[in-house]
């Protein structure tokens, strides 16, 4: 075995899922840096739909907090989960779907960093998932809540990245047919 790589890592390919957490109409109004966050979530969704599959979108208490912001709804092939629990990891349907699709990596964006994202990330880390936090595609009402939550999740093993970085990581090479389309998403 090389370094800390487990032998099981060599046998089973990593399978990604994009988690879009609670980007709902009534919540997003008060979010710090909401325009930039919205723009980055949109880029992430558009690129992810070209490069990958397995998109999960959650809505926290949609009857009181409204639906997902329309421009942040994936165009196709996503699973929507309505919830009352703050952590998606408490939703059996979600966990079953991850297990059935052999998903190992969770790429996380949305709101609010210190509530639903943090509780989901910490619970998923505990369950053995790799959690990748797209720091410029998530936020909270207060900047300090966002920043402290990121630190806490990193201390527990989450990986911090940015929208552009994760998109290029998923793309892997400029020598693929989708690259021009990906580049156009990044530069807009």
mmCIF file of the C-alpha atoms, coordinates in Angstrom:
data_MODEL
# 
_entry.id   MODEL 
# 
loop_
_atom_site.group_PDB 
_atom_site.id 
_atom_site.type_symbol 
_atom_site.label_atom_id 
_atom_site.label_alt_id 
_atom_site.label_comp_id 
_atom_site.label_asym_id 
_atom_site.label_entity_id 
_atom_site.label_seq_id 
_atom_site.pdbx_PDB_ins_code 
_atom_site.Cartn_x 
_atom_site.Cartn_y 
_atom_site.Cartn_z 
_atom_site.occupancy 
_atom_site.B_iso_or_equiv 
_atom_site.pdbx_formal_charge 
_atom_site.auth_seq_id 
_atom_site.auth_comp_id 
_atom_site.auth_asym_id 
_atom_site.auth_atom_id 
_atom_site.pdbx_PDB_model_num 
ATOM 1   C CA . UNK A 1 1   ? 0.000   0.000  0.000   1.00 0.00 ? 1   UNK A CA 1 
ATOM 2   C CA . UNK A 1 2   ? 1.226   3.467  -0.885  1.00 0.00 ? 2   UNK A CA 1 
ATOM 3   C CA . UNK A 1 3   ? 1.139   6.022  1.920   1.00 0.00 ? 3   UNK A CA 1 
ATOM 4   C CA . UNK A 1 4   ? -2.172  5.959  3.728   1.00 0.00 ? 4   UNK A CA 1 
ATOM 5   C CA . UNK A 1 5   ? -4.128  4.605  0.773   1.00 0.00 ? 5   UNK A CA 1 
ATOM 6   C CA . UNK A 1 6   ? -6.361  1.700  1.771   1.00 0.00 ? 6   UNK A CA 1 
ATOM 7   C CA . UNK A 1 7   ? -6.364  -1.382 -0.430  1.00 0.00 ? 7   UNK A CA 1 
ATOM 8   C CA . UNK A 1 8   ? -10.127 -0.954 -0.881  1.00 0.00 ? 8   UNK A CA 1 
ATOM 9   C CA . UNK A 1 9   ? -9.482  2.476  -2.495  1.00 0.00 ? 9   UNK A CA 1 
ATOM 10  C CA . UNK A 1 10  ? -7.732  0.748  -5.395  1.00 0.00 ? 10  UNK A CA 1 
ATOM 11  C CA . UNK A 1 11  ? -10.566 -1.705 -5.967  1.00 0.00 ? 11  UNK A CA 1 
ATOM 12  C CA . UNK A 1 12  ? -13.575 0.580  -5.991  1.00 0.00 ? 12  UNK A CA 1 
ATOM 13  C CA . UNK A 1 13  ? -13.738 3.819  -7.970  1.00 0.00 ? 13  UNK A CA 1 
ATOM 14  C CA . UNK A 1 14  ? -14.827 6.947  -6.133  1.00 0.00 ? 14  UNK A CA 1 
ATOM 15  C CA . UNK A 1 15  ? -18.363 7.988  -6.996  1.00 0.00 ? 15  UNK A CA 1 
ATOM 16  C CA . UNK A 1 16  ? -19.362 11.631 -6.548  1.00 0.00 ? 16  UNK A CA 1 
ATOM 17  C CA . UNK A 1 17  ? -22.649 13.255 -5.658  1.00 0.00 ? 17  UNK A CA 1 
ATOM 18  C CA . UNK A 1 18  ? -23.441 16.967 -5.647  1.00 0.00 ? 18  UNK A CA 1 
ATOM 19  C CA . UNK A 1 19  ? -25.510 18.066 -2.641  1.00 0.00 ? 19  UNK A CA 1 
ATOM 20  C CA . UNK A 1 20  ? -27.359 21.354 -3.108  1.00 0.00 ? 20  UNK A CA 1 
ATOM 21  C CA . UNK A 1 21  ? -28.594 22.169 0.373   1.00 0.00 ? 21  UNK A CA 1 
ATOM 22  C CA . UNK A 1 22  ? -31.611 24.415 1.034   1.00 0.00 ? 22  UNK A CA 1 
ATOM 23  C CA . UNK A 1 23  ? -31.167 27.233 -1.508  1.00 0.00 ? 23  UNK A CA 1 
ATOM 24  C CA . UNK A 1 24  ? -34.743 28.336 -0.910  1.00 0.00 ? 24  UNK A CA 1 
ATOM 25  C CA . UNK A 1 25  ? -36.480 31.612 -1.617  1.00 0.00 ? 25  UNK A CA 1 
ATOM 26  C CA . UNK A 1 26  ? -37.174 32.692 1.983   1.00 0.00 ? 26  UNK A CA 1 
ATOM 27  C CA . UNK A 1 27  ? -33.776 31.640 3.346   1.00 0.00 ? 27  UNK A CA 1 
ATOM 28  C CA . UNK A 1 28  ? -31.541 33.148 0.663   1.00 0.00 ? 28  UNK A CA 1 
ATOM 29  C CA . UNK A 1 29  ? -32.832 36.711 1.086   1.00 0.00 ? 29  UNK A CA 1 
ATOM 30  C CA . UNK A 1 30  ? -30.785 37.256 4.271   1.00 0.00 ? 30  UNK A CA 1 
ATOM 31  C CA . UNK A 1 31  ? -27.666 35.349 3.214   1.00 0.00 ? 31  UNK A CA 1 
ATOM 32  C CA . UNK A 1 32  ? -24.292 37.105 3.354   1.00 0.00 ? 32  UNK A CA 1 
ATOM 33  C CA . UNK A 1 33  ? -22.822 37.520 -0.159  1.00 0.00 ? 33  UNK A CA 1 
ATOM 34  C CA . UNK A 1 34  ? -25.910 35.891 -1.718  1.00 0.00 ? 34  UNK A CA 1 
ATOM 35  C CA . UNK A 1 35  ? -25.309 37.139 -5.293  1.00 0.00 ? 35  UNK A CA 1 
ATOM 36  C CA . UNK A 1 36  ? -21.843 35.601 -5.487  1.00 0.00 ? 36  UNK A CA 1 
ATOM 37  C CA . UNK A 1 37  ? -23.023 32.403 -3.788  1.00 0.00 ? 37  UNK A CA 1 
ATOM 38  C CA . UNK A 1 38  ? -25.960 32.077 -6.191  1.00 0.00 ? 38  UNK A CA 1 
ATOM 39  C CA . UNK A 1 39  ? -23.691 32.634 -9.216  1.00 0.00 ? 39  UNK A CA 1 
ATOM 40  C CA . UNK A 1 40  ? -21.233 29.965 -8.015  1.00 0.00 ? 40  UNK A CA 1 
ATOM 41  C CA . UNK A 1 41  ? -23.947 27.413 -7.212  1.00 0.00 ? 41  UNK A CA 1 
ATOM 42  C CA . UNK A 1 42  ? -25.346 27.945 -10.722 1.00 0.00 ? 42  UNK A CA 1 
ATOM 43  C CA . UNK A 1 43  ? -21.881 27.391 -12.291 1.00 0.00 ? 43  UNK A CA 1 
ATOM 44  C CA . UNK A 1 44  ? -21.419 24.276 -10.198 1.00 0.00 ? 44  UNK A CA 1 
ATOM 45  C CA . UNK A 1 45  ? -24.802 22.839 -11.210 1.00 0.00 ? 45  UNK A CA 1 
ATOM 46  C CA . UNK A 1 46  ? -24.279 23.606 -14.909 1.00 0.00 ? 46  UNK A CA 1 
ATOM 47  C CA . UNK A 1 47  ? -20.800 22.080 -14.987 1.00 0.00 ? 47  UNK A CA 1 
ATOM 48  C CA . UNK A 1 48  ? -21.791 19.108 -12.850 1.00 0.00 ? 48  UNK A CA 1 
ATOM 49  C CA . UNK A 1 49  ? -24.651 18.234 -15.186 1.00 0.00 ? 49  UNK A CA 1 
ATOM 50  C CA . UNK A 1 50  ? -22.177 18.057 -18.074 1.00 0.00 ? 50  UNK A CA 1 
ATOM 51  C CA . UNK A 1 51  ? -19.485 16.072 -16.255 1.00 0.00 ? 51  UNK A CA 1 
ATOM 52  C CA . UNK A 1 52  ? -21.209 13.901 -13.660 1.00 0.00 ? 52  UNK A CA 1 
ATOM 53  C CA . UNK A 1 53  ? -24.499 12.517 -12.398 1.00 0.00 ? 53  UNK A CA 1 
ATOM 54  C CA . UNK A 1 54  ? -26.001 12.041 -8.913  1.00 0.00 ? 54  UNK A CA 1 
ATOM 55  C CA . UNK A 1 55  ? -27.395 15.417 -7.912  1.00 0.00 ? 55  UNK A CA 1 
ATOM 56  C CA . UNK A 1 56  ? -29.334 15.720 -4.665  1.00 0.00 ? 56  UNK A CA 1 
ATOM 57  C CA . UNK A 1 57  ? -31.257 18.843 -3.763  1.00 0.00 ? 57  UNK A CA 1 
ATOM 58  C CA . UNK A 1 58  ? -32.742 19.384 -0.316  1.00 0.00 ? 58  UNK A CA 1 
ATOM 59  C CA . UNK A 1 59  ? -35.419 21.749 0.909   1.00 0.00 ? 59  UNK A CA 1 
ATOM 60  C CA . UNK A 1 60  ? -35.794 22.536 4.603   1.00 0.00 ? 60  UNK A CA 1 
ATOM 61  C CA . UNK A 1 61  ? -39.458 22.780 5.614   1.00 0.00 ? 61  UNK A CA 1 
ATOM 62  C CA . UNK A 1 62  ? -40.542 23.981 2.143   1.00 0.00 ? 62  UNK A CA 1 
ATOM 63  C CA . UNK A 1 63  ? -44.078 24.790 3.300   1.00 0.00 ? 63  UNK A CA 1 
ATOM 64  C CA . UNK A 1 64  ? -42.716 27.605 5.487   1.00 0.00 ? 64  UNK A CA 1 
ATOM 65  C CA . UNK A 1 65  ? -39.425 28.447 3.776   1.00 0.00 ? 65  UNK A CA 1 
ATOM 66  C CA . UNK A 1 66  ? -40.501 28.179 0.147   1.00 0.00 ? 66  UNK A CA 1 
ATOM 67  C CA . UNK A 1 67  ? -39.174 26.212 -2.797  1.00 0.00 ? 67  UNK A CA 1 
ATOM 68  C CA . UNK A 1 68  ? -35.671 26.179 -4.232  1.00 0.00 ? 68  UNK A CA 1 
ATOM 69  C CA . UNK A 1 69  ? -34.749 29.390 -6.070  1.00 0.00 ? 69  UNK A CA 1 
ATOM 70  C CA . UNK A 1 70  ? -35.871 28.552 -9.658  1.00 0.00 ? 70  UNK A CA 1 
ATOM 71  C CA . UNK A 1 71  ? -32.552 29.485 -11.317 1.00 0.00 ? 71  UNK A CA 1 
ATOM 72  C CA . UNK A 1 72  ? -30.786 26.991 -9.004  1.00 0.00 ? 72  UNK A CA 1 
ATOM 73  C CA . UNK A 1 73  ? -32.872 23.988 -9.968  1.00 0.00 ? 73  UNK A CA 1 
ATOM 74  C CA . UNK A 1 74  ? -30.887 21.476 -12.020 1.00 0.00 ? 74  UNK A CA 1 
ATOM 75  C CA . UNK A 1 75  ? -32.343 20.996 -15.502 1.00 0.00 ? 75  UNK A CA 1 
ATOM 76  C CA . UNK A 1 76  ? -32.625 17.221 -15.227 1.00 0.00 ? 76  UNK A CA 1 
ATOM 77  C CA . UNK A 1 77  ? -31.830 14.065 -13.326 1.00 0.00 ? 77  UNK A CA 1 
ATOM 78  C CA . UNK A 1 78  ? -31.808 15.132 -9.702  1.00 0.00 ? 78  UNK A CA 1 
ATOM 79  C CA . UNK A 1 79  ? -33.355 13.788 -6.521  1.00 0.00 ? 79  UNK A CA 1 
ATOM 80  C CA . UNK A 1 80  ? -35.250 16.285 -4.348  1.00 0.00 ? 80  UNK A CA 1 
ATOM 81  C CA . UNK A 1 81  ? -35.519 15.638 -0.619  1.00 0.00 ? 81  UNK A CA 1 
ATOM 82  C CA . UNK A 1 82  ? -37.881 17.632 1.572   1.00 0.00 ? 82  UNK A CA 1 
ATOM 83  C CA . UNK A 1 83  ? -36.825 17.582 5.207   1.00 0.00 ? 83  UNK A CA 1 
ATOM 84  C CA . UNK A 1 84  ? -37.465 18.854 8.694   1.00 0.00 ? 84  UNK A CA 1 
ATOM 85  C CA . UNK A 1 85  ? -34.191 17.517 10.179  1.00 0.00 ? 85  UNK A CA 1 
ATOM 86  C CA . UNK A 1 86  ? -31.243 19.831 9.669   1.00 0.00 ? 86  UNK A CA 1 
ATOM 87  C CA . UNK A 1 87  ? -28.945 16.945 8.653   1.00 0.00 ? 87  UNK A CA 1 
ATOM 88  C CA . UNK A 1 88  ? -29.578 15.105 5.409   1.00 0.00 ? 88  UNK A CA 1 
ATOM 89  C CA . UNK A 1 89  ? -27.786 12.151 7.011   1.00 0.00 ? 89  UNK A CA 1 
ATOM 90  C CA . UNK A 1 90  ? -30.879 11.586 9.186   1.00 0.00 ? 90  UNK A CA 1 
ATOM 91  C CA . UNK A 1 91  ? -33.009 10.945 6.093   1.00 0.00 ? 91  UNK A CA 1 
ATOM 92  C CA . UNK A 1 92  ? -33.136 7.198  5.432   1.00 0.00 ? 92  UNK A CA 1 
ATOM 93  C CA . UNK A 1 93  ? -34.219 7.654  1.790   1.00 0.00 ? 93  UNK A CA 1 
ATOM 94  C CA . UNK A 1 94  ? -31.102 9.781  1.154   1.00 0.00 ? 94  UNK A CA 1 
ATOM 95  C CA . UNK A 1 95  ? -28.754 7.256  2.797   1.00 0.00 ? 95  UNK A CA 1 
ATOM 96  C CA . UNK A 1 96  ? -30.306 4.374  0.856   1.00 0.00 ? 96  UNK A CA 1 
ATOM 97  C CA . UNK A 1 97  ? -29.852 6.239  -2.426  1.00 0.00 ? 97  UNK A CA 1 
ATOM 98  C CA . UNK A 1 98  ? -26.170 6.899  -1.639  1.00 0.00 ? 98  UNK A CA 1 
ATOM 99  C CA . UNK A 1 99  ? -25.656 3.241  -0.748  1.00 0.00 ? 99  UNK A CA 1 
ATOM 100 C CA . UNK A 1 100 ? -27.464 1.954  -3.867  1.00 0.00 ? 100 UNK A CA 1 
ATOM 101 C CA . UNK A 1 101 ? -25.396 4.208  -6.155  1.00 0.00 ? 101 UNK A CA 1 
ATOM 102 C CA . UNK A 1 102 ? -22.157 3.361  -4.281  1.00 0.00 ? 102 UNK A CA 1 
ATOM 103 C CA . UNK A 1 103 ? -21.498 7.070  -3.689  1.00 0.00 ? 103 UNK A CA 1 
ATOM 104 C CA . UNK A 1 104 ? -18.338 7.780  -1.673  1.00 0.00 ? 104 UNK A CA 1 
ATOM 105 C CA . UNK A 1 105 ? -17.729 11.528 -2.180  1.00 0.00 ? 105 UNK A CA 1 
ATOM 106 C CA . UNK A 1 106 ? -20.158 14.321 -1.365  1.00 0.00 ? 106 UNK A CA 1 
ATOM 107 C CA . UNK A 1 107 ? -19.567 17.697 -3.011  1.00 0.00 ? 107 UNK A CA 1 
ATOM 108 C CA . UNK A 1 108 ? -21.526 20.191 -0.914  1.00 0.00 ? 108 UNK A CA 1 
ATOM 109 C CA . UNK A 1 109 ? -22.904 23.654 -1.659  1.00 0.00 ? 109 UNK A CA 1 
ATOM 110 C CA . UNK A 1 110 ? -25.882 25.693 -0.438  1.00 0.00 ? 110 UNK A CA 1 
ATOM 111 C CA . UNK A 1 111 ? -27.064 27.400 2.735   1.00 0.00 ? 111 UNK A CA 1 
ATOM 112 C CA . UNK A 1 112 ? -26.692 27.789 5.662   1.00 0.00 ? 112 UNK A CA 1 
ATOM 113 C CA . UNK A 1 113 ? -23.111 26.734 6.308   1.00 0.00 ? 113 UNK A CA 1 
ATOM 114 C CA . UNK A 1 114 ? -23.416 26.633 10.104  1.00 0.00 ? 114 UNK A CA 1 
ATOM 115 C CA . UNK A 1 115 ? -26.734 24.779 10.272  1.00 0.00 ? 115 UNK A CA 1 
ATOM 116 C CA . UNK A 1 116 ? -27.849 22.261 7.648   1.00 0.00 ? 116 UNK A CA 1 
ATOM 117 C CA . UNK A 1 117 ? -24.530 22.067 5.798   1.00 0.00 ? 117 UNK A CA 1 
ATOM 118 C CA . UNK A 1 118 ? -22.491 21.627 8.971   1.00 0.00 ? 118 UNK A CA 1 
ATOM 119 C CA . UNK A 1 119 ? -24.798 19.017 10.505  1.00 0.00 ? 119 UNK A CA 1 
ATOM 120 C CA . UNK A 1 120 ? -24.989 17.088 7.213   1.00 0.00 ? 120 UNK A CA 1 
ATOM 121 C CA . UNK A 1 121 ? -21.207 17.245 6.709   1.00 0.00 ? 121 UNK A CA 1 
ATOM 122 C CA . UNK A 1 122 ? -20.330 16.151 10.247  1.00 0.00 ? 122 UNK A CA 1 
ATOM 123 C CA . UNK A 1 123 ? -22.823 13.280 10.163  1.00 0.00 ? 123 UNK A CA 1 
ATOM 124 C CA . UNK A 1 124 ? -21.668 12.143 6.707   1.00 0.00 ? 124 UNK A CA 1 
ATOM 125 C CA . UNK A 1 125 ? -18.003 12.276 7.746   1.00 0.00 ? 125 UNK A CA 1 
ATOM 126 C CA . UNK A 1 126 ? -18.899 10.090 10.715  1.00 0.00 ? 126 UNK A CA 1 
ATOM 127 C CA . UNK A 1 127 ? -20.559 7.619  8.322   1.00 0.00 ? 127 UNK A CA 1 
ATOM 128 C CA . UNK A 1 128 ? -17.354 7.364  6.266   1.00 0.00 ? 128 UNK A CA 1 
ATOM 129 C CA . UNK A 1 129 ? -18.082 9.650  3.316   1.00 0.00 ? 129 UNK A CA 1 
ATOM 130 C CA . UNK A 1 130 ? -15.511 12.044 1.899   1.00 0.00 ? 130 UNK A CA 1 
ATOM 131 C CA . UNK A 1 131 ? -17.042 15.519 2.209   1.00 0.00 ? 131 UNK A CA 1 
ATOM 132 C CA . UNK A 1 132 ? -15.865 18.286 -0.119  1.00 0.00 ? 132 UNK A CA 1 
ATOM 133 C CA . UNK A 1 133 ? -17.039 21.776 0.863   1.00 0.00 ? 133 UNK A CA 1 
ATOM 134 C CA . UNK A 1 134 ? -17.320 24.278 -1.982  1.00 0.00 ? 134 UNK A CA 1 
ATOM 135 C CA . UNK A 1 135 ? -16.590 27.270 0.230   1.00 0.00 ? 135 UNK A CA 1 
ATOM 136 C CA . UNK A 1 136 ? -17.514 30.003 -2.262  1.00 0.00 ? 136 UNK A CA 1 
ATOM 137 C CA . UNK A 1 137 ? -20.805 28.256 -3.116  1.00 0.00 ? 137 UNK A CA 1 
ATOM 138 C CA . UNK A 1 138 ? -22.146 28.245 0.448   1.00 0.00 ? 138 UNK A CA 1 
ATOM 139 C CA . UNK A 1 139 ? -22.887 30.861 3.068   1.00 0.00 ? 139 UNK A CA 1 
ATOM 140 C CA . UNK A 1 140 ? -24.816 31.855 6.172   1.00 0.00 ? 140 UNK A CA 1 
ATOM 141 C CA . UNK A 1 141 ? -26.619 35.004 7.253   1.00 0.00 ? 141 UNK A CA 1 
ATOM 142 C CA . UNK A 1 142 ? -23.530 36.056 9.209   1.00 0.00 ? 142 UNK A CA 1 
ATOM 143 C CA . UNK A 1 143 ? -20.005 35.763 7.845   1.00 0.00 ? 143 UNK A CA 1 
ATOM 144 C CA . UNK A 1 144 ? -18.593 34.615 11.212  1.00 0.00 ? 144 UNK A CA 1 
ATOM 145 C CA . UNK A 1 145 ? -21.042 31.674 11.366  1.00 0.00 ? 145 UNK A CA 1 
ATOM 146 C CA . UNK A 1 146 ? -19.928 30.614 7.875   1.00 0.00 ? 146 UNK A CA 1 
ATOM 147 C CA . UNK A 1 147 ? -16.218 30.872 8.688   1.00 0.00 ? 147 UNK A CA 1 
ATOM 148 C CA . UNK A 1 148 ? -16.383 29.075 12.056  1.00 0.00 ? 148 UNK A CA 1 
ATOM 149 C CA . UNK A 1 149 ? -18.514 26.274 10.569  1.00 0.00 ? 149 UNK A CA 1 
ATOM 150 C CA . UNK A 1 150 ? -15.948 25.767 7.774   1.00 0.00 ? 150 UNK A CA 1 
ATOM 151 C CA . UNK A 1 151 ? -13.164 25.502 10.366  1.00 0.00 ? 151 UNK A CA 1 
ATOM 152 C CA . UNK A 1 152 ? -15.137 23.027 12.442  1.00 0.00 ? 152 UNK A CA 1 
ATOM 153 C CA . UNK A 1 153 ? -15.912 20.793 9.447   1.00 0.00 ? 153 UNK A CA 1 
ATOM 154 C CA . UNK A 1 154 ? -12.280 20.891 8.267   1.00 0.00 ? 154 UNK A CA 1 
ATOM 155 C CA . UNK A 1 155 ? -11.099 19.875 11.750  1.00 0.00 ? 155 UNK A CA 1 
ATOM 156 C CA . UNK A 1 156 ? -13.347 16.807 11.473  1.00 0.00 ? 156 UNK A CA 1 
ATOM 157 C CA . UNK A 1 157 ? -11.943 15.832 8.064   1.00 0.00 ? 157 UNK A CA 1 
ATOM 158 C CA . UNK A 1 158 ? -13.883 17.735 5.399   1.00 0.00 ? 158 UNK A CA 1 
ATOM 159 C CA . UNK A 1 159 ? -11.958 19.022 2.369   1.00 0.00 ? 159 UNK A CA 1 
ATOM 160 C CA . UNK A 1 160 ? -12.216 22.696 1.453   1.00 0.00 ? 160 UNK A CA 1 
ATOM 161 C CA . UNK A 1 161 ? -12.277 23.833 -2.182  1.00 0.00 ? 161 UNK A CA 1 
ATOM 162 C CA . UNK A 1 162 ? -13.738 26.481 -4.481  1.00 0.00 ? 162 UNK A CA 1 
ATOM 163 C CA . UNK A 1 163 ? -16.217 26.355 -7.347  1.00 0.00 ? 163 UNK A CA 1 
ATOM 164 C CA . UNK A 1 164 ? -13.625 26.746 -10.076 1.00 0.00 ? 164 UNK A CA 1 
ATOM 165 C CA . UNK A 1 165 ? -11.212 24.291 -8.467  1.00 0.00 ? 165 UNK A CA 1 
ATOM 166 C CA . UNK A 1 166 ? -13.768 21.476 -8.106  1.00 0.00 ? 166 UNK A CA 1 
ATOM 167 C CA . UNK A 1 167 ? -15.110 22.008 -11.635 1.00 0.00 ? 167 UNK A CA 1 
ATOM 168 C CA . UNK A 1 168 ? -11.615 21.618 -13.123 1.00 0.00 ? 168 UNK A CA 1 
ATOM 169 C CA . UNK A 1 169 ? -10.950 18.651 -10.837 1.00 0.00 ? 169 UNK A CA 1 
ATOM 170 C CA . UNK A 1 170 ? -14.087 16.924 -12.125 1.00 0.00 ? 170 UNK A CA 1 
ATOM 171 C CA . UNK A 1 171 ? -13.168 17.813 -15.727 1.00 0.00 ? 171 UNK A CA 1 
ATOM 172 C CA . UNK A 1 172 ? -9.613  16.397 -15.269 1.00 0.00 ? 172 UNK A CA 1 
ATOM 173 C CA . UNK A 1 173 ? -8.265  17.482 -18.686 1.00 0.00 ? 173 UNK A CA 1 
ATOM 174 C CA . UNK A 1 174 ? -8.616  20.157 -21.360 1.00 0.00 ? 174 UNK A CA 1 
ATOM 175 C CA . UNK A 1 175 ? -8.460  17.310 -23.846 1.00 0.00 ? 175 UNK A CA 1 
ATOM 176 C CA . UNK A 1 176 ? -12.062 16.221 -23.499 1.00 0.00 ? 176 UNK A CA 1 
ATOM 177 C CA . UNK A 1 177 ? -14.975 17.167 -25.705 1.00 0.00 ? 177 UNK A CA 1 
ATOM 178 C CA . UNK A 1 178 ? -16.872 18.947 -22.889 1.00 0.00 ? 178 UNK A CA 1 
ATOM 179 C CA . UNK A 1 179 ? -13.971 21.245 -21.988 1.00 0.00 ? 179 UNK A CA 1 
ATOM 180 C CA . UNK A 1 180 ? -15.055 24.182 -24.176 1.00 0.00 ? 180 UNK A CA 1 
ATOM 181 C CA . UNK A 1 181 ? -18.515 24.075 -22.618 1.00 0.00 ? 181 UNK A CA 1 
ATOM 182 C CA . UNK A 1 182 ? -16.959 23.919 -19.123 1.00 0.00 ? 182 UNK A CA 1 
ATOM 183 C CA . UNK A 1 183 ? -14.626 26.835 -19.889 1.00 0.00 ? 183 UNK A CA 1 
ATOM 184 C CA . UNK A 1 184 ? -17.622 28.911 -21.014 1.00 0.00 ? 184 UNK A CA 1 
ATOM 185 C CA . UNK A 1 185 ? -19.367 28.227 -17.689 1.00 0.00 ? 185 UNK A CA 1 
ATOM 186 C CA . UNK A 1 186 ? -16.280 29.297 -15.724 1.00 0.00 ? 186 UNK A CA 1 
ATOM 187 C CA . UNK A 1 187 ? -15.722 32.588 -17.563 1.00 0.00 ? 187 UNK A CA 1 
ATOM 188 C CA . UNK A 1 188 ? -19.308 33.839 -17.474 1.00 0.00 ? 188 UNK A CA 1 
# 
